[in-house]
Every structure is written in structure tokens, then in C-alpha cells.
Amino acid sequence: MGEYLSIDETSLSDGELYTILTNKAAKGKRGSIVAIIAGTKAADIMKVLRKIPEPKCKWQRSNP
């Protein structure tokens, strides 16, 4: 996982919204998708992001 990540939302079908977290350094190639999360609520997304192992995270965590 790179130092810079991108976050976006998309609707795959029937109005279901997903948040997609991608690694900018991969430039759309292999390893670019970090996570696909059902929903777009910040609290739900943060729960998933906090599950990423600490050594893989290059961003500073706050509010554990």
C-alpha cells in the first residue's frame, strides 16, 4: 500500500453504494485496489480502515 491513497464512491447495481479505496502509486494496475466497502458513511468506512494492519498503514491514525 502506497503513501497516497484515493477514495471514491460508486453505485454497482440497484442503488447500492460502495466506497473504493485505491493505491495511487499502482496507477490503476495490479495492487491498486486497497478496499471495497459497502456504503458511504464515514463511521462505517473508518471501522474497516482501522482493521488494516499497522505496518501496512503509512498514514497517521487518530481516534483509535
C-alpha positions as CSV (number, residue, x, y, z in Angstrom):
1,M,0.0,0.0,0.0
2,G,1.4,3.3,-1.0
3,E,1.7,6.6,0.9
4,Y,-1.0,8.2,-1.2
5,L,-4.5,6.8,-1.4
6,S,-7.6,7.8,-3.3
7,I,-11.2,7.4,-2.1
8,D,-14.3,7.3,-4.3
9,E,-17.8,6.1,-4.3
10,T,-19.7,4.1,-6.9
11,S,-23.1,2.5,-7.4
12,L,-22.8,-1.0,-8.8
13,S,-26.4,-2.0,-9.1
14,D,-29.9,-1.2,-7.7
15,G,-28.6,1.9,-6.0
16,E,-26.2,0.1,-3.7
17,L,-23.4,2.4,-2.9
18,Y,-19.8,1.3,-2.3
19,T,-16.6,3.2,-1.3
20,I,-13.5,2.2,-3.1
21,L,-10.0,2.9,-1.7
22,T,-7.1,2.7,-4.1
23,N,-3.4,3.0,-4.0
24,K,-2.3,5.9,-6.2
25,A,1.2,4.5,-6.7
26,A,-0.2,1.5,-8.6
27,K,-1.6,3.8,-11.3
28,G,-4.6,1.5,-11.9
29,K,-2.6,-1.7,-12.3
30,R,-2.1,-4.7,-10.1
31,G,-2.4,-3.9,-6.4
32,S,-4.3,-0.6,-6.9
33,I,-7.4,-1.7,-5.0
34,V,-6.9,-1.5,-1.3
35,A,-10.6,-1.9,-0.2
36,I,-14.1,-2.0,-1.5
37,I,-16.5,-1.1,1.3
38,A,-20.3,-1.4,1.3
39,G,-21.8,2.0,2.0
40,T,-20.5,5.6,2.1
41,K,-20.9,6.5,5.8
42,A,-17.7,7.8,7.3
43,A,-18.1,5.9,10.5
44,D,-18.5,2.6,8.6
45,I,-15.5,3.3,6.4
46,M,-13.3,4.1,9.3
47,K,-14.2,0.8,11.1
48,V,-12.9,-1.1,8.0
49,L,-9.8,1.1,7.6
50,R,-8.8,0.6,11.2
51,K,-8.7,-3.2,10.5
52,I,-5.7,-2.7,8.1
53,P,-2.6,-3.9,9.9
54,E,-0.5,-1.1,11.4
55,P,2.7,-1.9,9.4
56,K,0.8,-1.5,6.1
57,C,-0.5,1.9,7.1
58,K,1.6,4.9,6.1
59,W,-1.0,7.5,7.2
60,Q,-1.2,8.7,10.8
61,R,-4.1,7.2,12.7
62,S,-6.1,9.2,15.1
63,N,-9.1,8.5,17.5
64,P,-8.4,4.7,18.0
